[in-house]
Amino acid sequence: MEFLKSGIKTVLGSSEPGQQPSAAETVEKLVDRVFSSTLLEDRRDACRALKALSRKYRIEVGAQGMPPLVQVLQNDGQDAEIISYALDTLCNIVTSEEFDEEADNPAVSVNVGEQFTEMFIKSPEHVTLVMGYLDEYDFRVRRAAIQLITSLIANKTRELQELVLVSPMGVSKLMDLLTDSREVIRNDVLLLLIELTKGNSNIQKIVAFENAFDRLFEIVREEGCSDGGIVVEDCLILLLNLLKNNSSNQQFFKEGSYIQRLAPMLLLNNSSASSEPEDGVWTPQKVSNFHCLLQVVRALVTPSNQQQVVTACQRVMQKSQLLQALCDILMSSGVPADILTETINAVAEVVRGDRDNQDELSRVLAPSQPPRPAIVVLLMSMINEKQLLALRCAVLYCFECFVYRNSDGQRAVVQTLLPSSTSDVSSLSTGQLLCTGLFSTDTLANWFSAVAIMHTLVENVAQKEELLRVLLATPGGVRPITLLEQCTDLMQQERYRLQSKVGLLMLLSVWLAHCPGAVKALLETQGTMAYLTAQLCANEHDERESLVQGMCAFLMGLCIQFNDNSLPNQRREDISQLIIKRIGQETFCNKLSEVSRHEAYSRACKQPQIRAKGASELLLDYEYCKLYKGLEALIAKLVSGFDVDGIELTELTLSSEASALVAQYKGIIRGMDTQIQMLQQSAKQLEQQHSELQQQLEQEQTLKAQLADQNTLLKAQLTASAATAQQQTAEAPHNTAGADEELNAARYQANMYFAENIRLTKELDTLRLQLAAEKQSAAEAQESLRATQKDQEDLLELLADQEAKLARYE
């Protein structure tokens, strides 16, 4: 510190005895020295002093010193030392990090760095100026410029992204720095690119097409793959930024065969042999690396991506043994809980909706005695209340994805519950585990099991009918009861907690939807309709109780919508009459809408994966919300379509005003039908035009093939010219200009070749026109030649006659 003080005194000179200048005065003198000094050494010393003061007196240096520092960057670019001081000072000013030296300064606010960043980028040329120093090879200058840009982006991400995009070759300069042989520079650029690529698809595309994937994989391999350090994690985070929610980069990643390069990184045998401790505990850094790697895999197959991209990536993952590697991690021992949870989520999304991948997962066996299917082992963890909540949610998500659009998988689960099942009674099955969880005393196990059984019935009416045949033994030798009866009994029990009831209501709702047999079975159970009616008549103000009432209203509405009227006194009109007289149509519709107004509904509608910070957040499921969303309006309209006498309202029963409104709508519909017919005729005409254009296109393609051959010849000539130019450049004596001038010369030469190629193309078009004209002229000349030849033959005949006459006269 004394050395620093002496350095500042050297720059400013000694003050009068007894007078200690304030920080603002000191900074003001230094700023004046930077502005007014003609000697470079004086300006350099002043910048060095400003850098030293910027950590403790950031506000004073930032308020007064920003203009002179920018002036230094503009005028003193030939001196690397002063430029590094200026860039470091600006970096200290705009950084969001709080320095130890300013911890006791109350004047420093939390967002002071953000405020100085806003001041700095008001002039876009400042950012361009700093970007220009990325070309400087000097270590101090280049690293300071990278750190300054990183701090600016961290504070004002969107604004800096736009400025980098308009900066000449801005992204390309940053990508070139990834090849810097100095690891410190390379690592800082990784951090910069991580900040730069956040949430900007245009920059993500440019970075990806600047060969980022190859370079990142090379760095990961050099650093030791998943066993590497923090650099591997940074590479994977950048890779995740490039792929997440960017379909273009995802397609490019798949087509570039980069998925095949991910698979070996997931093999535990390759990575754990050398670095894992003998007790099998993973290092914290390896856990972080693996977690990022699994997130990269999930970014390619998450359900929010485009379906064609997800399907293509799923197939490649199966062929490249990536799915097998994930399953090996699932069945391995000693894997940390968070890695196991993320692996289960990754497996879930890799198999979701892909029949081949689902079949492969069904064949995976756990290394136990006796061997059990992996699905069974996962379900055992799901119904075990001692397991972590995140792990249990992941298992449920994996099971949902396993049966998603998998009719064979759904049937296999239901078959394990049927009395005719030929499976070994002593062995655990998926159905037995789900029933065990459904009737457990653990509330979460009830909810998880109910949702899992529900997913075996989604969009599968046949399995809904089959599940009605499931019988459960009762204590005391009483006749067995059906699974549906047991579910309704549990729902009506007071000891059954609210969360468990929500799970049962979801199961019953999906079971009844589009299945009249299940509706009939529910209506035949004793006390069910009375319980639902009582729930809807209750005036509960608790938010969760309101949710249960809304779900009961939805279940009762399904009993109307999918009722086949086969039961006396339980027909659609009878249930509607019950709602009108006991509950009220308006009250019923209000209760029904309680589901969509609940926070859990909006949370569950966002994505199929179950995300919950606590057990209390597990209420609604994605598929149930999807069903509710599709049928809510229909049920409300259906219930409102009955009057107090149970008669369905039709056009005949409406008032004259309502009938006129219906007639008006019918007229609109007839007009729309006429428009549809006209559009169909137009479509036929367009199809005919399309066929004609298709023929023209084939002719144009033939012509294009001819032009392509000619273009290939021109390219060959251009390549030969380029080779000649390169040879001449190599033979020429080297000048003293730097590598930048050579690069500019090469770019200029490439532009010249490009311009020459354009000129030759235009000349080719001109020659084609001339050729056509010459062909026409040649045809005309040929015709004229034939006429001339005929005239010549006539003349020869006349000449022969004249010669014959002369011969006779002689």
PyMOL commands that set and color helices and strands:
alter all, ss='L'
color gray80, all
select helices_A, chain A and resi 2-12+23-36+40-53+58-75+80-94+100-102+112-120+124-135+139-155+157-166+170-179+183-196+201-222+225-227+230-243+247-255+259-266+268-275+284-301+307-319+322-330+337-351+355-362+374-382+389-403+407-415+430-438+443-455+461-467+475-477+483-492+498-512+516-524+528-537+543-561+572-583+585-592+594-597+599-605+615-617+622-640+656-731+739-809
alter helices_A, ss='H'
color red, helices_A
select strands_A, chain A and resi 365-366+372-373+471-472+481-482
alter strands_A, ss='S'
color yellow, strands_A
deselect
rebuild
show_as cartoon
